């Protein structure tokens, strides 16, 4: 398969995922909560932990 075909398949899958997530958020916005602060804290803690 050529490169353009692979890109098109990847883009179609990504757009389908975006459409699905946005539809869920539109239908039930009170049940969908995106907590960005805790995510950032967890990422910072993981980066700062010694290996």
Buried (B, 14 or more C-beta within 10 A) or exposed (E): EEEEEEEEEEEEEEEEEEEEEEEEEEEEEEEEEEEEEEEEEEEEEEEEEEE
